[in-house]
Amino acid sequence: MVGARIAIFVAAIALLPAFAAAGEIAQTHEHSSASAATDSGTGFGRKGERREVTRTVRLTMGDDFRFSPAVVKVTRGETIRFQIRNAGKLPHEFVLGTAESLGKHAQTMRSHPGMTHNESHLAHVAPGRTGTVIWQFTRTGEFLYGCLVAGHFEAGMTGRLVVAPQSAKARD
């Protein structure tokens, strides 16, 4: 297991030149998006409005292919401002989704490592920088957040997101 993670880490470092060139040849990849008033196709939420933010959750991601905290608990209906800090030297991203949607998207990213995104449920975060995602959770259940940079998701760079019913108190 550790050997596999080291191999993935080495592969990610080998991809750095591709990331450097990505600004010149990057493709933009957008999924169809619905209006902010409806579920955006993610199955659990929509883009949140800044004025509706109920709290801020701070996450850190790094070159150990981990998010901290690894589990975030929210309540259905809450609008969360995620502040995501990249403490590493590699580019990382924060993407909200289901296990299935993130797995499929990670596979696409392996095939197109220079691909960029412009979606409300994710943030690309350069090394040493902080990104923000504002999201309103419309359904209960367990979901994920992950980094879909080629090889990172496969190395275990995910976190768990638990959306509880409105009557339950949720804390991170």
N, C-alpha and C positions, 0 to 999 in steps of 0.2 A: 504494500500500500504506500509506504513512504517512498520507495523507489519509483513508483508510478508518478507520484506527485513531483518528485525531483525531475523526472523526465518531462513532465508537462511544463514545469517551470523553465527548464532549459529551452523547450520548444517555444514558449512564450517570449523568452528573451531573443530567440532567433528571429521572431516576427517583428521585433522593434523597427528594423528598416522599413518594413511594410507599413507600419503605423506612421513613420516619419513621412513616407511618400503619400500617405492616405489623403492628406490635404490637397494634393494635386490631382489624384485620380479617384477620390472617394465617390461612391454612389450614395444617393439618398434613398432610404427605404422607409416608406410610410405605409402604415396599415390604414384602411378606411377608418375614419373617425366620425363619430356621431356628435351631435351638439352637446354642449356642456350640461344640458338639462337631462340627458338620458345616460344610461349605462353605455360606456364607450366601446363595448365589444370585449372587454376584458373578463366579463362575467361576474365582477364583484365591485365595480365602482366607476367613477367618472372623475374627470379633471376637477379639482377643487378650486374655489375662489379664495383669493388672499383674505378677503374680509370675513370669510366663514371659518377660518382656521381656529380649531378649538385647542390645539396644543402642538408643540414642536417635538419631534423625535430626532435625536442626533445619532448618526451612525458613522462608523469609521470602517474603511476597507483598506486592505494592504496587500503587499506582495506575498504574504503567507496564504493568500487566497481564502481569506476569512472576512466576515462582517462582524462587527461588534456594535451592538449586541446581536447575538445569533437568533434571538426570538423577540418579536415585537407583538404586543397585544393591544388591540384597539376595539372600539365598540362600533357596531353598525350605526351609520349616520354621522360618525365623527369625520371631520375634515382635518387631516394631519399635514403639517409641513415637515417633510423629511429633509434634514440638512445632512448631506452625505460628504464626508471628508475622505479624500484619497491620501492616506499617509504613506503610500508607496512611491516607487520610482517608475512603475509601469502605469499605463492608462488603464482605468477600470470604469465600469458603469454599474448603475443601480437600475434594475428593471423589475417592476411588479408583475406578477402573473401566476398562473397555475403551473403545477409541475409539468403538465402536458405542453402548455403553450411555451414555457421557457425551454423545455427540451427541444421542441421543434425549431424554435428561434435560434438556439445555440447551434444546432446542426446547420442552419442556413448561414450563420456567422462563420462557421469553419470553412464553408465553401466560398465565402466572400469576405475575407478579413478586413478589407478596406471600407466596408459598408458603414454608413452613418445613419442615424435615425433622427426623426423629429416627431416625437410622440410625447404626450403629457404624462405617461406613466413611467418615464425613464429619464435618467440623467447620465451623460458622459462626463467623467470627471478626470481632468488631467492630473498628473502627479503634483502633490502639494496644494491642490485646489479643493474647493468645496462646491457642490452642486445642490440644487433644491428641486424637490418634487412636491407639489401640493395635490393631495388626493382625498376624495370623499369616498368612504366605504359604504356601499349600498346593500351588500349581502353578507351574511354570516358564513363562517367556514374557515378552513385552513388553506392558506395560499403561500406563495414564496416570493422572495426577492432574490435576485441573483445578478452576477456579472456575466454577460454574454460575449465578452471579448474572447476570441478563439482560444479554446483550451482552459479558460478560467472556470466556467461552469462545470466542466468535466473533472476539474481538480477539486470540486466540492465548494466552490465559492457561491454559496447560497445561504439564505436565512429564512426562518419560518415566520409567517405572519398569521396571527390568530385574530379573527374578527368575531367578537362575541355579540350576542343579542343586546339591544339597547338597555335592557333592565340590569344587565351584568356590569359590574365595575371592572374596567380593564386598566392595567398598569404595565409599563415596560420594565 
